[in-house]
Amino acid sequence: MTAPFSVTQTQVQTLHAGDGPVVPGTAKVSVCYMGVNGRDGSVFDNSYERGAPEQFPLTGVVTGFQKAIAGQKVGSTVAVAMTSADGYADGQPAAGIEPGDTLIFAIKILDAAG
């Protein structure tokens, strides 16, 4: 990706299709991911660096993450480029995210329950 990068609507691409069950929109998921700010190309979050997957309910994350994961199969790796409205419309200063920033995530879906 070359910064600055932005999208006018959230786009999801399956990089590798898994062979597990389909993830429902209300699932609690276990994922590894890396988040990049489209404005400047900086990595603002990376579960790989922390050395452990993250677990959370899809109902408790930003809309762009829900759009990327719900309907995919466990074991899949997906990329999502999300609009500011589907990410952090008001920004997330602690992560260096400003209002209007497009966010790009690479997400590996490890497990889903519920």
C-alpha positions as CSV (number, residue, x, y, z in Angstrom):
1,M,0.0,0.0,0.0
2,T,1.2,3.5,-0.8
3,A,0.2,6.3,1.6
4,P,-1.9,8.3,1.4
5,F,-4.5,5.7,0.7
6,S,-8.2,6.1,1.2
7,V,-11.5,4.5,0.2
8,T,-15.0,5.9,-0.2
9,Q,-16.7,2.7,0.9
10,T,-15.4,-0.2,3.0
11,Q,-14.0,-3.0,0.9
12,V,-13.2,-6.6,2.0
13,Q,-11.1,-9.0,0.2
14,T,-10.6,-12.7,1.1
15,L,-6.8,-13.4,0.8
16,H,-7.1,-17.0,1.9
17,A,-10.4,-18.9,2.3
18,G,-10.5,-21.0,5.4
19,D,-12.4,-24.3,5.6
20,G,-14.0,-23.9,9.0
21,P,-17.6,-22.9,9.9
22,V,-19.0,-19.5,8.7
23,V,-18.6,-16.8,11.4
24,P,-22.0,-15.4,12.5
25,G,-22.3,-11.6,13.0
26,T,-22.8,-12.1,16.8
27,A,-19.8,-14.5,17.3
28,K,-17.0,-14.1,19.8
29,V,-13.9,-14.4,17.7
30,S,-10.2,-15.1,18.2
31,V,-8.1,-13.3,15.6
32,C,-4.6,-12.1,14.8
33,Y,-4.4,-8.8,12.9
34,M,-2.4,-5.8,11.9
35,G,-3.8,-2.4,11.4
36,V,-2.3,0.3,9.1
37,N,-3.4,3.9,8.9
38,G,-4.0,4.8,5.2
39,R,-3.1,8.4,5.7
40,D,0.6,7.8,6.6
41,G,1.2,4.1,6.3
42,S,2.0,3.7,10.0
43,V,1.1,0.4,11.8
44,F,-1.1,1.5,14.7
45,D,-2.0,-1.9,16.1
46,N,-0.4,-5.4,15.7
47,S,-1.5,-8.5,17.6
48,Y,1.4,-10.4,16.0
49,E,3.9,-8.2,17.9
50,R,2.1,-8.9,21.1
51,G,2.5,-12.6,20.4
52,A,-1.1,-13.6,21.2
53,P,-4.4,-13.5,19.4
54,E,-7.1,-11.1,20.5
55,Q,-10.6,-12.3,21.5
56,F,-13.7,-10.1,21.3
57,P,-17.4,-10.2,20.4
58,L,-18.1,-8.9,16.9
59,T,-20.8,-6.8,18.4
60,G,-18.2,-4.9,20.4
61,V,-15.9,-3.7,17.6
62,V,-16.0,-1.0,14.9
63,T,-18.3,-1.7,12.0
64,G,-15.5,-2.2,9.5
65,F,-14.2,-5.1,11.6
66,Q,-17.7,-6.7,11.7
67,K,-18.0,-6.3,7.9
68,A,-14.6,-8.0,7.4
69,I,-15.2,-11.0,9.6
70,A,-18.9,-11.8,9.7
71,G,-19.8,-14.3,6.9
72,Q,-16.2,-15.5,6.5
73,K,-15.1,-19.0,7.3
74,V,-12.8,-19.8,10.3
75,G,-9.3,-20.2,9.1
76,S,-9.7,-17.4,6.5
77,T,-7.3,-14.4,6.1
78,V,-9.0,-11.2,5.0
79,A,-8.0,-7.7,4.2
80,V,-10.3,-4.8,4.8
81,A,-10.0,-1.1,3.9
82,M,-12.5,0.7,5.9
83,T,-13.8,4.2,5.7
84,S,-13.5,6.5,8.7
85,A,-17.2,6.1,9.3
86,D,-16.7,2.3,9.7
87,G,-13.6,2.8,11.8
88,Y,-13.0,5.7,14.1
89,A,-15.0,8.6,12.6
90,D,-13.9,10.9,15.5
91,G,-10.3,9.6,15.4
92,Q,-8.4,7.7,18.0
93,P,-5.7,10.1,19.2
94,A,-3.8,7.5,21.3
95,A,-3.3,5.4,18.2
96,G,-2.5,8.4,15.9
97,I,-5.8,8.1,14.1
98,E,-7.3,11.3,12.9
99,P,-10.9,12.0,11.9
100,G,-11.3,10.9,8.2
101,D,-8.5,8.3,8.2
102,T,-9.0,5.2,6.2
103,L,-7.8,2.1,8.1
104,I,-6.5,-1.1,6.5
105,F,-6.4,-4.4,8.5
106,A,-5.1,-7.8,7.6
107,I,-7.0,-10.3,9.8
108,K,-6.5,-14.0,10.3
109,I,-9.7,-15.6,11.8
110,L,-8.5,-18.3,14.2
111,D,-11.8,-19.3,15.9
112,A,-15.4,-18.2,16.4
113,A,-18.0,-19.2,19.0
114,G,-21.7,-18.4,19.2
